Amino acid sequence: MKNNIRVLRAIKNLTQAELAELIQVSRQTINTIEAGKYVPSTVLALKLARVFTVPIEEIFELEGDE
């Protein structure tokens, strides 16, 4: 699953640590999601959408057969 978290963070001028604090996860969680190594839960995806004020589909994109 591809994601645009890094780009959206840059637009909002947020560090990984700041974003993590806003959605109550560790900075490492944000890092692994950005790297595509971890697919967040629905609740976490909704929290990200709320912070960035965009639909989930603008944050995450399925790849290939996913």
C-alpha beads as a LAMMPS data file, in Angstrom:
LAMMPS data file: protein, C-alpha beads

66 atoms
65 bonds

1 atom types
1 bond types

-500.0 500.0 xlo xhi
-500.0 500.0 ylo yhi
-500.0 500.0 zlo zhi

Masses

1 110.0

Atoms # bond

1 1 1 0.000 0.000 0.000
2 1 1 1.395 3.358 -1.034
3 1 1 0.865 6.441 1.082
4 1 1 1.346 10.203 0.882
5 1 1 2.006 10.837 4.560
6 1 1 5.442 12.363 4.007
7 1 1 4.048 14.848 1.478
8 1 1 1.056 15.707 3.658
9 1 1 3.322 16.188 6.668
10 1 1 5.463 18.596 4.662
11 1 1 2.401 20.585 3.605
12 1 1 1.319 20.865 7.262
13 1 1 4.936 21.464 8.338
14 1 1 4.831 18.565 10.824
15 1 1 7.680 16.333 11.935
16 1 1 7.131 12.629 12.406
17 1 1 7.227 13.201 16.170
18 1 1 4.609 15.968 16.008
19 1 1 2.280 13.870 13.879
20 1 1 2.764 10.898 16.186
21 1 1 1.821 13.013 19.180
22 1 1 -1.326 14.278 17.442
23 1 1 -2.596 10.773 16.761
24 1 1 -1.147 9.199 19.919
25 1 1 1.347 6.740 18.447
26 1 1 5.142 6.561 18.498
27 1 1 7.355 8.330 15.992
28 1 1 8.578 4.888 14.939
29 1 1 5.004 3.946 13.968
30 1 1 4.801 6.977 11.674
31 1 1 8.175 6.058 10.207
32 1 1 7.162 2.453 9.453
33 1 1 3.842 3.557 7.918
34 1 1 5.630 6.113 5.702
35 1 1 8.117 3.431 4.636
36 1 1 5.264 1.130 3.639
37 1 1 6.291 -1.520 6.177
38 1 1 3.122 -1.240 8.258
39 1 1 -0.516 -0.873 7.224
40 1 1 -2.379 1.111 9.869
41 1 1 -5.675 0.112 11.417
42 1 1 -8.867 1.767 10.259
43 1 1 -8.937 3.873 13.424
44 1 1 -5.388 5.096 12.833
45 1 1 -6.140 5.842 9.172
46 1 1 -9.182 7.877 10.228
47 1 1 -7.088 9.819 12.741
48 1 1 -4.567 10.617 9.997
49 1 1 -7.365 11.760 7.693
50 1 1 -8.675 14.039 10.441
51 1 1 -5.241 15.606 11.050
52 1 1 -4.645 16.204 7.337
53 1 1 -8.300 17.111 6.645
54 1 1 -8.408 14.915 3.539
55 1 1 -10.253 11.701 2.650
56 1 1 -8.424 8.465 3.475
57 1 1 -8.115 7.795 -0.254
58 1 1 -5.828 10.836 -0.552
59 1 1 -3.499 9.337 2.060
60 1 1 -3.457 5.666 1.086
61 1 1 -3.537 3.930 -2.283
62 1 1 -3.769 0.215 -3.002
63 1 1 -1.092 -1.250 -5.254
64 1 1 -1.510 -4.052 -7.764
65 1 1 -3.562 -6.984 -6.432
66 1 1 -4.050 -5.599 -2.921

Bonds

1 1 1 2
2 1 2 3
3 1 3 4
4 1 4 5
5 1 5 6
6 1 6 7
7 1 7 8
8 1 8 9
9 1 9 10
10 1 10 11
11 1 11 12
12 1 12 13
13 1 13 14
14 1 14 15
15 1 15 16
16 1 16 17
17 1 17 18
18 1 18 19
19 1 19 20
20 1 20 21
21 1 21 22
22 1 22 23
23 1 23 24
24 1 24 25
25 1 25 26
26 1 26 27
27 1 27 28
28 1 28 29
29 1 29 30
30 1 30 31
31 1 31 32
32 1 32 33
33 1 33 34
34 1 34 35
35 1 35 36
36 1 36 37
37 1 37 38
38 1 38 39
39 1 39 40
40 1 40 41
41 1 41 42
42 1 42 43
43 1 43 44
44 1 44 45
45 1 45 46
46 1 46 47
47 1 47 48
48 1 48 49
49 1 49 50
50 1 50 51
51 1 51 52
52 1 52 53
53 1 53 54
54 1 54 55
55 1 55 56
56 1 56 57
57 1 57 58
58 1 58 59
59 1 59 60
60 1 60 61
61 1 61 62
62 1 62 63
63 1 63 64
64 1 64 65
65 1 65 66
